[in-house]
């Protein structure tokens, strides 16, 4: 049997916020799925940590699971709170900054 989603228990209820931790001065990530069509990753950002401006060939959807994250997309700043999501379109420059420690789920869907 193939496993397409890894690093999480199958057929068990889990809480995504418990699956990634906040570490002092770090960005922690846990890859759940990665292939040519999709990437699913959990992140934990300590306060003031950031991912500098970059772009992606796919559409990226972030969902803040805990805390508050700041996302800059093509020069526009978005502040997302727990439970909020944002789609960052393919090929648009974007960055992530932790105004406070936070956790997020990132889903990237790549073109065929």
N, CA and C atoms as an extended XYZ file, in Angstrom:
336
Properties=species:S:1:pos:R:3:atomname:S:1:resname:S:1:resid:I:1 pbc="F F F"
N         0.840       -1.184        0.000 N   UNK     1
C         0.000        0.000        0.000 CA  UNK     1
C         0.884        1.245        0.000 C   UNK     1
N         0.602        2.179       -0.873 N   UNK     2
C         1.356        3.433       -0.955 CA  UNK     2
C         0.915        4.406        0.121 C   UNK     2
N         1.866        5.197        0.600 N   UNK     3
C         1.579        6.257        1.554 CA  UNK     3
C         1.882        7.572        0.862 C   UNK     3
N         0.880        8.419        0.716 N   UNK     4
C         1.045        9.692        0.024 CA  UNK     4
C         1.227       10.849        0.997 C   UNK     4
N         0.610       10.743        2.169 N   UNK     5
C         0.808       11.738        3.221 CA  UNK     5
C         1.642       11.077        4.308 C   UNK     5
N         2.791       11.700        4.602 N   UNK     6
C         3.725       11.103        5.554 CA  UNK     6
C         3.829       11.977        6.804 C   UNK     6
N         4.488       11.460        7.797 N   UNK     7
C         4.806       12.168        9.040 CA  UNK     7
C         3.594       12.540        9.886 C   UNK     7
N         2.451       11.936        9.601 N   UNK     8
C         1.249       12.056       10.421 CA  UNK     8
C         0.647       10.666       10.560 C   UNK     8
N         0.001       10.410       11.692 N   UNK     9
C        -0.637        9.095       11.835 CA  UNK     9
C        -1.823        8.963       10.886 C   UNK     9
N        -1.971        7.800       10.309 N   UNK    10
C        -3.118        7.524        9.440 CA  UNK    10
C        -4.223        6.895       10.272 C   UNK    10
N        -5.449        7.232        9.923 N   UNK    11
C        -6.643        6.721       10.590 CA  UNK    11
C        -6.652        7.005       12.080 C   UNK    11
N        -6.102        8.174       12.448 N   UNK    12
C        -6.138        8.655       13.830 CA  UNK    12
C        -6.424       10.150       13.791 C   UNK    12
N        -7.188       10.619       14.762 N   UNK    13
C        -7.423       12.053       14.863 CA  UNK    13
C        -6.148       12.706       15.381 C   UNK    13
N        -5.750       13.796       14.734 N   UNK    14
C        -4.566       14.522       15.207 CA  UNK    14
C        -4.864       16.011       15.180 C   UNK    14
N        -4.095       16.747       15.934 N   UNK    15
C        -4.200       18.201       15.990 CA  UNK    15
C        -2.950       18.756       15.324 C   UNK    15
N        -3.096       19.426       14.180 N   UNK    16
C        -1.931       19.885       13.421 CA  UNK    16
C        -1.016       20.795       14.236 C   UNK    16
N        -1.584       21.588       15.141 N   UNK    17
C        -0.742       22.469       15.951 CA  UNK    17
C         0.196       21.689       16.870 C   UNK    17
N        -0.147       20.457       17.177 N   UNK    18
C         0.732       19.619       18.014 CA  UNK    18
C         1.828       18.937       17.204 C   UNK    18
N         1.726       18.991       15.887 N   UNK    19
C         2.646       18.260       15.018 CA  UNK    19
C         3.909       19.036       14.636 C   UNK    19
N         3.968       20.316       15.001 N   UNK    20
C         5.153       21.133       14.743 CA  UNK    20
C         5.343       22.037       15.958 C   UNK    20
N         6.607       22.279       16.316 N   UNK    21
C         6.878       23.054       17.526 CA  UNK    21
C         7.506       24.402       17.195 C   UNK    21
N         7.439       25.300       18.159 N   UNK    22
C         8.133       26.582       18.074 CA  UNK    22
C         9.459       26.398       18.800 C   UNK    22
N        10.559       26.658       18.106 N   UNK    23
C        11.896       26.543       18.698 CA  UNK    23
C        12.534       27.927       18.717 C   UNK    23
N        13.193       28.298       19.812 N   UNK    24
C        13.798       29.629       19.909 CA  UNK    24
C        14.737       29.927       18.733 C   UNK    24
N        14.495       31.070       18.072 N   UNK    25
C        15.350       31.529       16.992 CA  UNK    25
C        15.315       30.704       15.725 C   UNK    25
N        14.254       29.915       15.538 N   UNK    26
C        14.215       29.013       14.385 CA  UNK    26
C        12.877       29.036       13.655 C   UNK    26
N        12.925       28.498       12.448 N   UNK    27
C        11.733       28.122       11.699 CA  UNK    27
C        11.795       26.606       11.590 C   UNK    27
N        10.778       25.943       12.085 N   UNK    28
C        10.717       24.481       12.057 CA  UNK    28
C         9.695       24.081       10.995 C   UNK    28
N        10.028       23.072       10.195 N   UNK    29
C         9.071       22.606        9.189 CA  UNK    29
C         8.941       21.094        9.235 C   UNK    29
N         7.775       20.634        8.814 N   UNK    30
C         7.500       19.194        8.717 CA  UNK    30
C         6.765       18.973        7.407 C   UNK    30
N         7.406       18.276        6.483 N   UNK    31
C         6.805       17.980        5.182 CA  UNK    31
C         5.807       16.843        5.335 C   UNK    31
N         4.603       17.063        4.815 N   UNK    32
C         3.559       16.041        4.862 CA  UNK    32
C         3.378       15.359        3.518 C   UNK    32
N         3.602       16.095        2.433 N   UNK    33
C         3.522       15.520        1.083 CA  UNK    33
C         4.348       16.393        0.145 C   UNK    33
N         5.017       15.739       -0.802 N   UNK    34
C         5.848       16.471       -1.759 CA  UNK    34
C         5.956       15.648       -3.035 C   UNK    34
N         5.452       16.237       -4.122 N   UNK    35
C         5.641       15.617       -5.426 CA  UNK    35
C         5.535       16.701       -6.491 C   UNK    35
N         5.474       16.339       -7.732 N   UNK    36
C         5.475       17.340       -8.805 CA  UNK    36
C         4.175       18.139       -8.883 C   UNK    36
N         3.124       17.682       -8.219 N   UNK    37
C         1.826       18.350       -8.292 CA  UNK    37
C         1.492       19.178       -7.058 C   UNK    37
N         1.998       18.750       -5.892 N   UNK    38
C         1.594       19.399       -4.638 CA  UNK    38
C         2.683       19.293       -3.582 C   UNK    38
N         2.692       20.290       -2.718 N   UNK    39
C         3.566       20.273       -1.540 CA  UNK    39
C         2.718       20.700       -0.347 C   UNK    39
N         2.759       19.922        0.727 N   UNK    40
C         2.023       20.253        1.951 CA  UNK    40
C         3.028       20.232        3.092 C   UNK    40
N         3.147       21.371        3.798 N   UNK    41
C         4.162       21.498        4.846 CA  UNK    41
C         3.598       22.264        6.031 C   UNK    41
N         3.906       21.779        7.232 N   UNK    42
C         3.608       22.505        8.463 CA  UNK    42
C         4.824       23.329        8.847 C   UNK    42
N         4.606       24.534        9.370 N   UNK    43
C         5.699       25.397        9.823 CA  UNK    43
C         5.423       25.926       11.222 C   UNK    43
N         6.483       26.086       11.987 N   UNK    44
C         6.445       26.783       13.265 CA  UNK    44
C         7.507       27.872       13.245 C   UNK    44
N         7.116       29.123       13.387 N   UNK    45
C         8.028       30.264       13.358 CA  UNK    45
C         8.161       30.856       14.747 C   UNK    45
N         9.386       31.061       15.208 N   UNK    46
C         9.585       31.831       16.423 CA  UNK    46
C         9.417       33.308       16.072 C   UNK    46
N         9.135       34.131       17.066 N   UNK    47
C         8.964       35.579       16.860 CA  UNK    47
C        10.175       36.157       16.133 C   UNK    47
N         9.905       37.020       15.172 N   UNK    48
C        10.893       37.747       14.367 CA  UNK    48
C        11.635       36.887       13.342 C   UNK    48
N        11.287       35.624       13.201 N   UNK    49
C        11.885       34.798       12.144 CA  UNK    49
C        11.156       35.105       10.832 C   UNK    49
N        11.843       34.884        9.713 N   UNK    50
C        11.226       35.205        8.429 CA  UNK    50
C        11.765       34.344        7.304 C   UNK    50
N        10.962       34.244        6.268 N   UNK    51
C        11.387       33.683        4.988 CA  UNK    51
C        11.396       34.858        4.032 C   UNK    51
N        12.557       35.160        3.483 N   UNK    52
C        12.704       36.348        2.650 CA  UNK    52
C        11.932       36.204        1.336 C   UNK    52
N        11.835       37.304        0.632 N   UNK    53
C        11.059       37.363       -0.606 CA  UNK    53
C        11.546       36.344       -1.634 C   UNK    53
N        10.599       35.614       -2.173 N   UNK    54
C        10.862       34.595       -3.191 CA  UNK    54
C         9.576       34.416       -3.989 C   UNK    54
N         9.607       33.574       -5.002 N   UNK    55
C         8.365       33.240       -5.698 CA  UNK    55
C         8.304       31.741       -5.900 C   UNK    55
N         7.195       31.289       -6.444 N   UNK    56
C         6.957       29.862       -6.644 CA  UNK    56
C         6.277       29.677       -7.987 C   UNK    56
N         6.491       28.529       -8.594 N   UNK    57
C         5.822       28.225       -9.862 CA  UNK    57
C         4.379       27.793       -9.648 C   UNK    57
N         3.992       27.547       -8.380 N   UNK    58
C         2.624       27.133       -8.081 CA  UNK    58
C         1.906       28.124       -7.194 C   UNK    58
N         0.582       28.006       -7.123 N   UNK    59
C        -0.212       28.797       -6.187 CA  UNK    59
C         0.020       28.249       -4.780 C   UNK    59
N         0.283       29.153       -3.841 N   UNK    60
C         0.531       28.771       -2.451 CA  UNK    60
C        -0.608       29.257       -1.573 C   UNK    60
N        -1.200       28.354       -0.802 N   UNK    61
C        -2.238       28.733        0.153 CA  UNK    61
C        -1.708       28.495        1.558 C   UNK    61
N        -1.710       29.556        2.370 N   UNK    62
C        -1.290       29.432        3.763 CA  UNK    62
C        -2.515       29.539        4.655 C   UNK    62
N        -2.507       28.765        5.727 N   UNK    63
C        -3.528       28.848        6.767 CA  UNK    63
C        -2.805       28.955        8.092 C   UNK    63
N        -3.079       30.028        8.836 N   UNK    64
C        -2.470       30.190       10.158 CA  UNK    64
C        -3.227       29.294       11.128 C   UNK    64
N        -2.492       28.410       11.781 N   UNK    65
C        -3.083       27.455       12.712 CA  UNK    65
C        -3.083       27.963       14.141 C   UNK    65
N        -2.120       28.859       14.440 N   UNK    66
C        -1.970       29.368       15.798 CA  UNK    66
C        -1.145       30.646       15.735 C   UNK    66
N        -1.575       31.698       16.404 N   UNK    67
C        -0.812       32.937       16.438 CA  UNK    67
C        -1.180       33.874       15.297 C   UNK    67
N        -0.214       34.746       14.951 N   UNK    68
C        -0.421       35.767       13.921 CA  UNK    68
C         0.787       35.793       13.004 C   UNK    68
N         0.550       35.742       11.698 N   UNK    69
C         1.632       35.797       10.720 CA  UNK    69
C         1.456       36.973        9.780 C   UNK    69
N         2.578       37.504        9.326 N   UNK    70
C         2.557       38.598        8.349 CA  UNK    70
C         3.077       38.071        7.023 C   UNK    70
N         2.279       38.274        5.975 N   UNK    71
C         2.615       37.798        4.639 CA  UNK    71
C         2.633       38.991        3.694 C   UNK    71
N         3.697       39.126        2.939 N   UNK    72
C         3.798       40.199        1.958 CA  UNK    72
C         3.744       39.564        0.581 C   UNK    72
N         2.774       39.981       -0.223 N   UNK    73
C         2.588       39.436       -1.567 CA  UNK    73
C         2.644       40.599       -2.554 C   UNK    73
N         3.672       40.578       -3.384 N   UNK    74
C         3.831       41.605       -4.408 CA  UNK    74
C         3.729       43.014       -3.812 C   UNK    74
N         4.340       43.188       -2.621 N   UNK    75
C         4.392       44.486       -1.964 CA  UNK    75
C         3.240       44.807       -1.029 C   UNK    75
N         2.181       44.001       -1.030 N   UNK    76
C         1.030       44.230       -0.143 CA  UNK    76
C         1.166       43.354        1.094 C   UNK    76
N         0.994       43.963        2.277 N   UNK    77
C         1.119       43.234        3.545 CA  UNK    77
C        -0.256       42.745        3.995 C   UNK    77
N        -0.306       41.475        4.393 N   UNK    78
C        -1.511       40.854        4.924 CA  UNK    78
C        -1.177       40.306        6.310 C   UNK    78
N        -2.023       40.589        7.286 N   UNK    79
C        -1.866       40.044        8.631 CA  UNK    79
C        -2.935       38.972        8.802 C   UNK    79
N        -2.503       37.737        9.052 N   UNK    80
C        -3.434       36.624        9.213 CA  UNK    80
C        -3.432       36.153       10.658 C   UNK    80
N        -4.628       35.956       11.178 N   UNK    81
C        -4.824       35.446       12.531 CA  UNK    81
C        -5.193       33.968       12.474 C   UNK    81
N        -5.218       33.332       13.622 N   UNK    82
C        -5.571       31.918       13.717 CA  UNK    82
C        -6.840       31.619       12.927 C   UNK    82
N        -6.758       30.618       12.068 N   UNK    83
C        -7.908       30.178       11.284 CA  UNK    83
C        -8.078       30.878        9.950 C   UNK    83
N        -7.255       31.896        9.673 N   UNK    84
C        -7.386       32.628        8.412 CA  UNK    84
C        -6.413       32.092        7.367 C   UNK    84
N        -6.817       32.212        6.100 N   UNK    85
C        -6.030       31.707        4.979 CA  UNK    85
C        -5.810       32.795        3.936 C   UNK    85
N        -4.774       32.608        3.133 N   UNK    86
C        -4.448       33.528        2.053 CA  UNK    86
C        -3.842       32.727        0.912 C   UNK    86
N        -4.242       33.071       -0.309 N   UNK    87
C        -3.623       32.442       -1.477 CA  UNK    87
C        -2.634       33.430       -2.079 C   UNK    87
N        -1.410       32.951       -2.250 N   UNK    88
C        -0.344       33.738       -2.860 CA  UNK    88
C        -0.149       33.174       -4.262 C   UNK    88
N        -0.552       33.943       -5.278 N   UNK    89
C        -0.538       33.429       -6.648 CA  UNK    89
C         0.862       33.057       -7.147 C   UNK    89
N         0.897       32.088       -8.023 N   UNK    90
C         2.148       31.648       -8.655 CA  UNK    90
C         2.877       32.841       -9.260 C   UNK    90
N         4.177       32.805       -9.162 N   UNK    91
C         5.093       33.765       -9.786 CA  UNK    91
C         5.018       35.175       -9.203 C   UNK    91
N         4.221       35.398       -8.155 N   UNK    92
C         4.229       36.699       -7.475 CA  UNK    92
C         5.190       36.619       -6.297 C   UNK    92
N         6.068       37.610       -6.146 N   UNK    93
C         7.004       37.572       -5.023 CA  UNK    93
C         6.260       37.661       -3.690 C   UNK    93
N         6.702       36.854       -2.726 N   UNK    94
C         6.067       36.855       -1.416 CA  UNK    94
C         7.094       36.545       -0.331 C   UNK    94
N         6.770       36.948        0.895 N   UNK    95
C         7.642       36.735        2.052 CA  UNK    95
C         6.764       36.469        3.266 C   UNK    95
N         7.365       35.865        4.301 N   UNK    96
C         6.656       35.543        5.540 CA  UNK    96
C         7.467       36.092        6.707 C   UNK    96
N         6.778       36.736        7.660 N   UNK    97
C         7.438       37.285        8.847 CA  UNK    97
C         6.592       36.974       10.078 C   UNK    97
N         7.256       36.577       11.150 N   UNK    98
C         6.571       36.250       12.401 CA  UNK    98
C         6.581       37.453       13.333 C   UNK    98
N         5.491       38.229       13.314 N   UNK    99
C         5.353       39.350       14.248 CA  UNK    99
C         5.314       38.818       15.677 C   UNK    99
N         4.829       37.591       15.811 N   UNK   100
C         4.853       36.834       17.056 CA  UNK   100
C         5.002       35.381       16.648 C   UNK   100
N         5.329       34.517       17.583 N   UNK   101
C         5.459       33.098       17.244 CA  UNK   101
C         4.136       32.611       16.653 C   UNK   101
N         4.219       31.827       15.578 N   UNK   102
C         2.998       31.293       14.980 CA  UNK   102
C         3.281       29.995       14.240 C   UNK   102
N         2.182       29.285       13.938 N   UNK   103
C         2.240       28.034       13.185 CA  UNK   103
C         1.324       28.160       11.978 C   UNK   103
N         1.754       27.539       10.874 N   UNK   104
C         0.940       27.606        9.661 CA  UNK   104
C         1.035       26.309        8.874 C   UNK   104
N         0.032       26.115        8.032 N   UNK   105
C         0.008       25.024        7.068 CA  UNK   105
C         0.150       25.648        5.693 C   UNK   105
N         1.099       25.162        4.911 N   UNK   106
C         1.338       25.646        3.552 CA  UNK   106
C         0.997       24.544        2.564 C   UNK   106
N         0.117       24.881        1.616 N   UNK   107
C        -0.217       23.977        0.509 CA  UNK   107
C         0.162       24.677       -0.777 C   UNK   107
N         0.996       24.061       -1.587 N   UNK   108
C         1.365       24.618       -2.882 CA  UNK   108
C         0.907       23.651       -3.960 C   UNK   108
N         0.146       24.176       -4.932 N   UNK   109
C        -0.327       23.370       -6.052 CA  UNK   109
C         0.422       23.844       -7.281 C   UNK   109
N         1.133       22.929       -7.914 N   UNK   110
C         1.988       23.239       -9.051 CA  UNK   110
C         1.263       22.975      -10.363 C   UNK   110
N         1.655       23.694      -11.439 N   UNK   111
C         1.030       23.458      -12.747 CA  UNK   111
C         1.374       22.078      -13.266 C   UNK   111
N         0.513       21.546      -14.126 N   UNK   112
C         0.765       20.214      -14.716 CA  UNK   112
C         1.839       20.265      -15.759 C   UNK   112
